[in-house]
Amino acid sequence: MDERSFIEWYGLTQEMEMASCEHPFLHRIIIWLRSSLLSVILLFQQFIASSLCGHDESAATSKEVLIINAHLSKFDQDSANIDEASTWFLRNFHVEQKQNWDCGVACLLYVFQWLLCDNPNSDEYALLNDTKQEELRNVSLWKKKV
Amino acid sequence: MSFPSFHEKWILKKLNTNSIWTADLVALLHGVLASNYHEHDATSCINDTQELLKIFSIHQVERMQNFSYLFCSKNLSVSQSYESFDYYKTSFGEDKMRLISFFDNQQHYFVCEMRRLSINSITYIVSSPETIAIILLDNSILLASVETSAYGLLEIKSMKSTDSYVGHYVVIKGISRDAATVADALGYDNTESFCFILANPGSKEPNQLVSPSLLKRSFESQGTDGDIIFIRKLLNQNLS
Protein backbone atom coordinates (compact mmCIF):
# COMPACT_ATOMS: atom_id res chain seq x y z
CA MET A 1 0.00 0.00 0.00
CA ASP A 2 1.60 3.29 -1.04
CA GLU A 3 1.16 6.50 0.88
CA ARG A 4 -1.65 7.81 -1.30
CA SER A 5 -3.64 4.59 -0.96
CA PHE A 6 -3.04 4.63 2.75
CA ILE A 7 -4.30 8.21 3.01
CA GLU A 8 -7.46 7.33 1.07
CA TRP A 9 -8.05 4.24 3.16
CA TYR A 10 -7.35 6.01 6.44
CA GLY A 11 -9.65 8.86 5.41
CA LEU A 12 -12.43 6.41 4.61
CA THR A 13 -12.11 4.75 8.02
CA GLN A 14 -12.14 8.18 9.65
CA GLU A 15 -15.40 9.02 7.89
CA MET A 16 -16.85 5.71 9.03
CA GLU A 17 -15.70 6.44 12.54
CA MET A 18 -17.33 9.87 12.49
CA ALA A 19 -20.54 8.44 11.05
CA SER A 20 -20.68 5.79 13.74
CA CYS A 21 -20.28 8.21 16.66
CA GLU A 22 -23.92 7.80 17.64
CA HIS A 23 -23.57 4.01 17.87
CA PRO A 24 -20.97 3.30 20.56
CA PHE A 25 -20.65 -0.42 19.78
CA LEU A 26 -20.20 0.11 16.04
CA HIS A 27 -17.85 2.98 16.77
CA ARG A 28 -15.66 0.71 18.92
CA ILE A 29 -15.61 -2.03 16.29
CA ILE A 30 -14.55 0.38 13.56
CA ILE A 31 -11.75 1.80 15.70
CA TRP A 32 -10.58 -1.71 16.59
CA LEU A 33 -10.71 -2.86 12.97
CA ARG A 34 -8.76 0.13 11.78
CA SER A 35 -6.16 -0.28 14.47
CA SER A 36 -5.74 -4.01 13.72
CA LEU A 37 -5.55 -3.49 9.99
CA LEU A 38 -3.07 -0.69 10.47
CA SER A 39 -0.83 -2.95 12.56
CA VAL A 40 -0.95 -5.69 9.92
CA ILE A 41 -0.16 -3.27 7.10
CA LEU A 42 2.73 -1.75 9.03
CA LEU A 43 4.15 -5.13 9.96
CA PHE A 44 3.97 -6.18 6.32
CA GLN A 45 5.60 -2.93 5.18
CA GLN A 46 8.36 -3.31 7.74
CA PHE A 47 8.93 -6.91 6.65
CA ILE A 48 9.24 -5.85 3.00
CA ALA A 49 11.48 -2.92 3.93
CA SER A 50 13.77 -5.08 6.02
CA SER A 51 13.90 -7.75 3.30
CA LEU A 52 14.69 -5.28 0.54
CA CYS A 53 16.74 -2.66 2.33
CA GLY A 54 18.15 -4.50 5.29
CA HIS A 55 16.63 -2.19 7.87
CA ASP A 56 13.17 -1.57 9.32
CA GLU A 57 13.47 1.88 10.81
CA SER A 58 12.52 3.91 7.81
CA ALA A 59 10.83 6.99 9.19
CA ALA A 60 8.78 7.25 6.02
CA THR A 61 6.99 4.01 6.78
CA SER A 62 6.45 4.59 10.46
CA LYS A 63 2.93 4.47 11.71
CA GLU A 64 3.16 7.94 13.17
CA VAL A 65 4.37 9.60 10.00
CA LEU A 66 1.76 7.87 7.90
CA ILE A 67 -1.03 8.87 10.25
CA ILE A 68 0.10 12.49 10.58
CA ASN A 69 0.61 12.84 6.84
CA ALA A 70 -2.76 11.23 6.23
CA HIS A 71 -4.44 13.81 8.44
CA LEU A 72 -2.53 16.75 7.04
CA SER A 73 -2.92 15.70 3.40
CA LYS A 74 -6.50 14.57 3.49
CA PHE A 75 -7.50 17.76 5.23
CA ASP A 76 -10.68 19.12 3.78
CA GLN A 77 -11.31 22.77 4.41
CA ASP A 78 -15.05 22.31 3.97
CA SER A 79 -15.05 20.22 7.11
CA ALA A 80 -13.45 23.11 8.95
CA ASN A 81 -16.50 25.32 8.60
CA ILE A 82 -17.60 26.97 11.77
CA ASP A 83 -19.22 24.53 14.14
CA GLU A 84 -20.90 24.77 17.48
CA ALA A 85 -17.87 23.61 19.40
CA SER A 86 -15.43 26.20 18.16
CA THR A 87 -18.04 28.94 18.26
CA TRP A 88 -18.76 28.19 21.87
CA PHE A 89 -15.08 28.00 22.63
CA LEU A 90 -14.15 31.29 21.03
CA ARG A 91 -17.12 33.17 22.43
CA ASN A 92 -16.17 32.13 25.91
CA PHE A 93 -12.78 33.75 25.61
CA HIS A 94 -14.44 37.15 25.58
CA VAL A 95 -15.02 37.30 29.32
CA GLU A 96 -12.96 39.91 31.09
CA GLN A 97 -10.01 38.32 32.80
CA LYS A 98 -6.45 39.22 33.43
CA GLN A 99 -4.56 39.26 30.17
CA ASN A 100 -1.24 37.61 30.06
CA TRP A 101 1.39 37.52 27.35
CA ASP A 102 2.39 33.96 26.75
CA CYS A 103 4.85 31.96 24.70
CA GLY A 104 1.92 30.13 23.09
CA VAL A 105 0.56 33.41 21.75
CA ALA A 106 3.98 34.30 20.39
CA CYS A 107 4.10 30.95 18.59
CA LEU A 108 0.66 31.53 17.07
CA LEU A 109 1.76 34.93 15.84
CA TYR A 110 4.79 33.32 14.29
CA VAL A 111 2.56 30.77 12.54
CA PHE A 112 0.28 33.48 11.13
CA GLN A 113 3.26 35.45 9.89
CA TRP A 114 4.67 32.31 8.32
CA LEU A 115 1.37 31.57 6.59
CA LEU A 116 1.31 35.06 5.14
CA CYS A 117 4.91 35.07 4.05
CA ASP A 118 5.17 32.90 1.01
CA ASN A 119 5.96 35.75 -1.29
CA PRO A 120 8.97 37.96 -0.56
CA ASN A 121 7.41 40.76 -2.63
CA SER A 122 4.25 40.89 -0.59
CA ASP A 123 3.41 43.64 1.88
CA GLU A 124 3.19 41.08 4.66
CA TYR A 125 6.76 40.05 4.06
CA ALA A 126 7.87 43.51 5.09
CA LEU A 127 6.29 43.00 8.49
CA LEU A 128 8.96 40.48 9.34
CA ASN A 129 12.22 41.59 10.81
CA ASP A 130 15.40 41.51 8.78
CA THR A 131 16.71 38.33 10.30
CA LYS A 132 13.57 36.43 9.39
CA GLN A 133 13.72 37.75 5.82
CA GLU A 134 17.32 36.65 5.56
CA GLU A 135 16.38 33.28 6.92
CA LEU A 136 13.62 32.82 4.35
CA ARG A 137 16.11 33.64 1.61
CA ASN A 138 18.40 30.98 2.96
CA VAL A 139 16.65 28.11 1.29
CA SER A 140 19.28 25.64 2.35
CA LEU A 141 18.14 25.98 5.94
CA TRP A 142 14.51 25.32 5.06
CA LYS A 143 14.67 22.69 2.41
CA LYS A 144 17.04 20.20 3.90
CA LYS A 145 15.52 16.77 3.77
CA VAL A 146 16.11 14.07 6.32
CA MET B 1 10.48 39.10 17.64
CA SER B 2 8.39 42.14 16.89
CA PHE B 3 4.85 41.87 15.63
CA PRO B 4 2.17 44.39 14.72
CA SER B 5 0.28 45.25 17.86
CA PHE B 6 -3.17 44.74 16.28
CA HIS B 7 -2.40 41.09 15.65
CA GLU B 8 -1.25 40.73 19.21
CA LYS B 9 -4.37 42.40 20.60
CA TRP B 10 -6.65 40.20 18.56
CA ILE B 11 -4.99 37.03 19.74
CA LEU B 12 -4.94 38.17 23.34
CA LYS B 13 -8.62 38.99 23.11
CA LYS B 14 -9.30 35.50 21.84
CA LEU B 15 -7.03 33.82 24.32
CA ASN B 16 -8.28 35.81 27.26
CA THR B 17 -7.17 33.48 29.96
CA ASN B 18 -4.53 33.37 32.65
CA SER B 19 -2.98 30.14 31.54
CA ILE B 20 -2.84 28.90 27.99
CA TRP B 21 -3.13 25.23 27.17
CA THR B 22 -2.40 23.58 23.86
CA ALA B 23 -6.14 23.12 23.29
CA ASP B 24 -6.49 26.92 23.44
CA LEU B 25 -4.01 27.32 20.62
CA VAL B 26 -5.78 24.62 18.62
CA ALA B 27 -9.13 26.34 19.11
CA LEU B 28 -7.75 29.60 17.81
CA LEU B 29 -6.09 27.98 14.80
CA HIS B 30 -9.37 26.24 14.09
CA GLY B 31 -11.22 29.53 14.50
CA VAL B 32 -9.10 31.12 11.77
CA LEU B 33 -9.83 28.23 9.42
CA ALA B 34 -13.49 28.23 10.30
CA SER B 35 -14.22 31.91 9.72
CA ASN B 36 -16.07 31.95 6.47
CA TYR B 37 -16.02 35.47 5.07
CA HIS B 38 -17.89 34.44 1.91
CA GLU B 39 -21.02 33.47 3.80
CA HIS B 40 -22.14 36.53 5.66
CA ASP B 41 -25.61 35.09 6.05
CA ALA B 42 -24.20 32.38 8.29
CA THR B 43 -25.05 34.10 11.54
CA SER B 44 -23.11 31.64 13.65
CA CYS B 45 -19.81 32.86 12.34
CA ILE B 46 -20.50 36.44 11.36
CA ASN B 47 -19.06 38.01 14.49
CA ASP B 48 -15.80 36.15 14.29
CA THR B 49 -15.53 36.86 10.59
CA GLN B 50 -16.19 40.56 10.99
CA GLU B 51 -13.69 40.70 13.78
CA LEU B 52 -11.06 39.02 11.62
CA LEU B 53 -11.77 41.38 8.74
CA LYS B 54 -11.25 44.41 10.97
CA ILE B 55 -7.71 43.27 11.50
CA PHE B 56 -6.72 41.42 8.38
CA SER B 57 -7.65 42.15 4.78
CA ILE B 58 -9.78 39.58 2.93
CA HIS B 59 -6.70 38.68 0.95
CA GLN B 60 -4.74 38.08 4.14
CA VAL B 61 -7.53 35.98 5.66
CA GLU B 62 -7.68 33.89 2.49
CA ARG B 63 -3.99 33.21 2.67
CA MET B 64 -4.05 32.54 6.38
CA GLN B 65 -6.74 29.93 5.88
CA ASN B 66 -4.64 28.03 3.41
CA PHE B 67 -3.28 25.51 5.88
CA SER B 68 -4.01 22.24 7.59
CA TYR B 69 -3.21 21.37 11.17
CA LEU B 70 -3.09 18.35 13.42
CA PHE B 71 -2.89 18.38 17.19
CA CYS B 72 -1.15 15.26 18.56
CA SER B 73 -1.01 14.46 22.25
CA LYS B 74 -0.55 11.53 24.58
CA ASN B 75 -3.44 12.72 26.65
CA LEU B 76 -6.62 14.15 25.16
CA SER B 77 -8.20 14.97 28.50
CA VAL B 78 -7.61 17.28 31.45
CA SER B 79 -5.15 15.82 33.92
CA GLN B 80 -5.91 16.76 37.51
CA SER B 81 -2.20 16.44 38.27
CA TYR B 82 -1.56 19.89 36.78
CA GLU B 83 -3.65 21.59 39.43
CA SER B 84 -0.63 21.97 41.69
CA PHE B 85 1.65 23.41 39.02
CA ASP B 86 2.41 27.10 39.63
CA TYR B 87 1.56 28.13 36.09
CA TYR B 88 -1.90 26.56 36.14
CA LYS B 89 -2.72 26.92 39.82
CA THR B 90 -4.55 30.28 39.83
CA SER B 91 -7.08 29.44 37.17
CA PHE B 92 -7.17 25.66 37.04
CA GLY B 93 -10.86 25.40 37.94
CA GLU B 94 -11.84 27.76 35.13
CA ASP B 95 -9.41 26.17 32.67
CA LYS B 96 -10.69 22.74 33.50
CA MET B 97 -14.25 23.58 32.45
CA ARG B 98 -13.08 25.11 29.21
CA LEU B 99 -10.80 22.18 28.39
CA ILE B 100 -13.38 19.54 29.26
CA SER B 101 -15.67 21.18 26.74
CA PHE B 102 -12.88 21.13 24.15
CA PHE B 103 -12.08 17.46 24.67
CA ASP B 104 -15.76 16.51 24.77
CA ASN B 105 -16.07 18.06 21.33
CA GLN B 106 -12.71 16.93 19.99
CA GLN B 107 -14.29 15.27 16.97
CA HIS B 108 -14.91 18.79 15.60
CA TYR B 109 -11.21 19.57 15.67
CA PHE B 110 -8.25 17.91 13.99
CA VAL B 111 -6.73 15.96 16.84
CA CYS B 112 -5.00 12.62 17.14
CA GLU B 113 -4.01 10.73 20.24
CA MET B 114 -0.42 9.49 20.01
CA ARG B 115 0.83 7.52 22.99
CA ARG B 116 4.41 7.87 21.92
CA LEU B 117 5.41 10.18 19.13
CA SER B 118 9.07 9.67 18.25
CA ILE B 119 11.53 12.42 17.47
CA ASN B 120 12.28 10.59 14.20
CA SER B 121 8.70 11.05 13.10
CA ILE B 122 8.65 14.71 14.13
CA THR B 123 11.90 15.21 12.24
CA TYR B 124 10.48 13.62 9.13
CA ILE B 125 7.32 15.74 9.21
CA VAL B 126 8.96 19.12 9.92
CA SER B 127 11.75 18.57 7.43
CA SER B 128 9.19 19.25 4.75
CA PRO B 129 9.53 22.97 3.89
CA GLU B 130 5.77 23.49 4.02
CA THR B 131 5.34 22.10 7.54
CA ILE B 132 6.17 23.62 10.90
CA ALA B 133 5.06 22.68 14.41
CA ILE B 134 4.22 24.32 17.70
CA ILE B 135 5.66 22.04 20.35
CA LEU B 136 5.41 22.06 24.14
CA LEU B 137 8.79 21.59 25.80
CA ASP B 138 10.07 21.51 29.34
CA ASN B 139 12.02 24.74 29.45
CA SER B 140 13.90 23.75 32.57
CA ILE B 141 15.68 21.12 30.47
CA LEU B 142 16.28 23.50 27.58
CA LEU B 143 17.49 26.24 29.91
CA ALA B 144 19.93 23.94 31.64
CA SER B 145 21.72 23.62 28.32
CA VAL B 146 21.45 27.28 27.44
CA GLU B 147 23.02 28.40 30.68
CA THR B 148 26.07 26.32 29.98
CA SER B 149 26.36 27.41 26.35
CA ALA B 150 27.69 30.50 24.65
CA TYR B 151 24.17 31.58 23.69
CA GLY B 152 23.61 33.80 26.68
CA LEU B 153 20.68 33.68 29.03
CA LEU B 154 17.13 33.40 27.85
CA GLU B 155 14.47 35.79 28.99
CA ILE B 156 11.61 33.91 30.51
CA LYS B 157 8.72 36.18 31.29
CA SER B 158 5.74 35.09 33.31
CA MET B 159 7.04 31.56 33.31
CA LYS B 160 8.90 31.49 36.58
CA SER B 161 8.02 28.53 38.63
CA THR B 162 9.11 26.62 41.65
CA ASP B 163 8.23 23.39 39.85
CA SER B 164 10.98 21.54 38.10
CA TYR B 165 8.79 21.35 35.01
CA VAL B 166 8.38 24.63 33.10
CA GLY B 167 6.05 24.32 30.12
CA HIS B 168 7.14 26.41 27.16
CA TYR B 169 5.87 26.59 23.58
CA VAL B 170 8.30 26.99 20.71
CA VAL B 171 7.94 26.66 16.94
CA ILE B 172 9.97 24.05 15.09
CA LYS B 173 10.70 25.73 11.77
CA GLY B 174 12.66 22.90 10.22
CA ILE B 175 15.95 21.11 10.40
CA SER B 176 19.47 21.73 9.15
CA ARG B 177 22.11 19.23 8.11
CA ASP B 178 24.75 21.86 7.49
CA ALA B 179 27.77 20.67 9.52
CA ALA B 180 28.69 24.10 10.89
CA THR B 181 25.09 24.81 11.86
CA VAL B 182 24.69 21.41 13.54
CA ALA B 183 27.87 21.93 15.55
CA ASP B 184 26.43 25.18 16.93
CA ALA B 185 23.28 23.49 18.21
CA LEU B 186 22.43 23.39 21.91
CA GLY B 187 23.12 19.95 23.29
CA TYR B 188 25.29 18.93 20.31
CA ASP B 189 27.24 15.79 21.20
CA ASN B 190 29.41 15.14 18.11
CA THR B 191 27.30 12.21 16.98
CA GLU B 192 24.27 13.97 15.54
CA SER B 193 23.98 14.75 11.87
CA PHE B 194 21.25 17.36 11.99
CA CYS B 195 19.67 19.85 14.34
CA PHE B 196 16.28 21.48 14.78
CA ILE B 197 15.76 25.14 13.99
CA LEU B 198 13.42 26.73 16.51
CA ALA B 199 11.65 30.05 16.85
CA ASN B 200 11.74 30.36 20.61
CA PRO B 201 9.76 33.29 22.06
CA GLY B 202 11.98 33.12 25.12
CA SER B 203 15.20 33.49 23.18
CA LYS B 204 16.91 36.57 21.82
CA GLU B 205 18.12 34.48 18.91
CA PRO B 206 15.75 34.47 15.90
CA ASN B 207 16.92 30.96 15.12
CA GLN B 208 17.66 28.73 18.03
CA LEU B 209 19.49 25.56 17.06
CA VAL B 210 18.78 22.53 19.21
CA SER B 211 20.12 19.00 18.94
CA PRO B 212 17.65 16.12 18.49
CA SER B 213 18.67 14.55 21.80
CA LEU B 214 18.01 17.77 23.74
CA LEU B 215 14.68 18.33 22.01
CA LYS B 216 13.74 14.74 22.78
CA ARG B 217 14.49 15.15 26.49
CA SER B 218 12.59 18.46 26.66
CA PHE B 219 9.63 17.02 24.76
CA GLU B 220 9.40 13.75 26.64
CA SER B 221 9.57 15.36 30.05
CA GLN B 222 6.59 14.61 32.26
CA GLY B 223 4.21 17.53 31.97
CA THR B 224 4.28 18.17 28.23
CA ASP B 225 1.84 15.34 27.49
CA GLY B 226 3.66 15.04 24.18
CA ASP B 227 1.66 18.03 22.89
CA ILE B 228 2.52 19.13 19.36
CA ILE B 229 0.54 20.91 16.65
CA PHE B 230 1.69 20.33 13.09
CA ILE B 231 0.80 23.09 10.65
CA ARG B 232 1.14 22.59 6.92
CA LYS B 233 0.76 25.18 4.19
CA LEU B 234 -1.52 23.95 1.45
CA LEU B 235 0.47 24.94 -1.59
CA ASN B 236 -1.70 23.34 -4.24
CA GLN B 237 -4.59 25.73 -3.96
CA ASN B 238 -4.69 28.73 -6.22
CA LEU B 239 -6.10 31.67 -4.38
CA SER B 240 -7.19 34.73 -6.22
Chai-1 contact restraints between the chains, C-beta under 6 A:
chainA,res_idxA,chainB,res_idxB,connection_type,confidence,min_distance_angstrom,max_distance_angstrom,comment,restraint_id
A,A59,B,N120,contact,1.0,0.0,6.0,A-B,restraint_1
A,A59,B,Y124,contact,1.0,0.0,6.0,A-B,restraint_2
A,S62,B,S121,contact,1.0,0.0,6.0,A-B,restraint_3
A,E64,B,L117,contact,1.0,0.0,6.0,A-B,restraint_4
A,E64,B,S121,contact,1.0,0.0,6.0,A-B,restraint_5
A,V65,B,S121,contact,1.0,0.0,6.0,A-B,restraint_6
A,V65,B,Y124,contact,1.0,0.0,6.0,A-B,restraint_7
A,I68,B,L70,contact,1.0,0.0,6.0,A-B,restraint_8
A,I68,B,I125,contact,1.0,0.0,6.0,A-B,restraint_9
A,H71,B,L70,contact,1.0,0.0,6.0,A-B,restraint_10
A,L72,B,S68,contact,1.0,0.0,6.0,A-B,restraint_11
A,L72,B,L70,contact,1.0,0.0,6.0,A-B,restraint_12
A,L72,B,R232,contact,1.0,0.0,6.0,A-B,restraint_13
A,F75,B,S68,contact,1.0,0.0,6.0,A-B,restraint_14
A,A80,B,L33,contact,1.0,0.0,6.0,A-B,restraint_15
A,A80,B,A34,contact,1.0,0.0,6.0,A-B,restraint_16
A,I82,B,A34,contact,1.0,0.0,6.0,A-B,restraint_17
A,I82,B,S44,contact,1.0,0.0,6.0,A-B,restraint_18
A,I82,B,C45,contact,1.0,0.0,6.0,A-B,restraint_19
A,D83,B,H108,contact,1.0,0.0,6.0,A-B,restraint_20
A,A85,B,N105,contact,1.0,0.0,6.0,A-B,restraint_21
A,A85,B,H108,contact,1.0,0.0,6.0,A-B,restraint_22
A,S86,B,H30,contact,1.0,0.0,6.0,A-B,restraint_23
A,S86,B,G31,contact,1.0,0.0,6.0,A-B,restraint_24
A,S86,B,A34,contact,1.0,0.0,6.0,A-B,restraint_25
A,T87,B,S44,contact,1.0,0.0,6.0,A-B,restraint_26
A,F89,B,A27,contact,1.0,0.0,6.0,A-B,restraint_27
A,L90,B,G31,contact,1.0,0.0,6.0,A-B,restraint_28
A,F93,B,K14,contact,1.0,0.0,6.0,A-B,restraint_29
A,F93,B,N16,contact,1.0,0.0,6.0,A-B,restraint_30
A,Q97,B,N16,contact,1.0,0.0,6.0,A-B,restraint_31
A,K98,B,N18,contact,1.0,0.0,6.0,A-B,restraint_32
A,Q99,B,L12,contact,1.0,0.0,6.0,A-B,restraint_33
A,N100,B,N18,contact,1.0,0.0,6.0,A-B,restraint_34
A,D102,B,I20,contact,1.0,0.0,6.0,A-B,restraint_35
A,C103,B,H168,contact,1.0,0.0,6.0,A-B,restraint_36
A,C103,B,Y169,contact,1.0,0.0,6.0,A-B,restraint_37
A,C103,B,P201,contact,1.0,0.0,6.0,A-B,restraint_38
A,G104,B,I20,contact,1.0,0.0,6.0,A-B,restraint_39
A,G104,B,L25,contact,1.0,0.0,6.0,A-B,restraint_40
A,G104,B,Y169,contact,1.0,0.0,6.0,A-B,restraint_41
A,V105,B,I11,contact,1.0,0.0,6.0,A-B,restraint_42
A,V105,B,L15,contact,1.0,0.0,6.0,A-B,restraint_43
A,A106,B,P201,contact,1.0,0.0,6.0,A-B,restraint_44
A,C107,B,I134,contact,1.0,0.0,6.0,A-B,restraint_45
A,C107,B,Y169,contact,1.0,0.0,6.0,A-B,restraint_46
A,C107,B,V171,contact,1.0,0.0,6.0,A-B,restraint_47
A,L108,B,I11,contact,1.0,0.0,6.0,A-B,restraint_48
A,L108,B,L25,contact,1.0,0.0,6.0,A-B,restraint_49
A,L109,B,F3,contact,1.0,0.0,6.0,A-B,restraint_50
A,L109,B,H7,contact,1.0,0.0,6.0,A-B,restraint_51
A,Y110,B,V171,contact,1.0,0.0,6.0,A-B,restraint_52
A,Y110,B,A199,contact,1.0,0.0,6.0,A-B,restraint_53
A,V111,B,I231,contact,1.0,0.0,6.0,A-B,restraint_54
A,F112,B,M64,contact,1.0,0.0,6.0,A-B,restraint_55
A,L115,B,M64,contact,1.0,0.0,6.0,A-B,restraint_56
A,L115,B,F67,contact,1.0,0.0,6.0,A-B,restraint_57
A,L116,B,R63,contact,1.0,0.0,6.0,A-B,restraint_58
A,T131,B,P206,contact,1.0,0.0,6.0,A-B,restraint_59
A,L141,B,S176,contact,1.0,0.0,6.0,A-B,restraint_60
A,W142,B,P129,contact,1.0,0.0,6.0,A-B,restraint_61
A,W142,B,G174,contact,1.0,0.0,6.0,A-B,restraint_62
A,K143,B,P129,contact,1.0,0.0,6.0,A-B,restraint_63
A,K144,B,I175,contact,1.0,0.0,6.0,A-B,restraint_64
A,K144,B,S176,contact,1.0,0.0,6.0,A-B,restraint_65
A,K144,B,R177,contact,1.0,0.0,6.0,A-B,restraint_66
A,K145,B,S127,contact,1.0,0.0,6.0,A-B,restraint_67
A,V146,B,T123,contact,1.0,0.0,6.0,A-B,restraint_68
A,V146,B,Y124,contact,1.0,0.0,6.0,A-B,restraint_69
A,V146,B,S127,contact,1.0,0.0,6.0,A-B,restraint_70
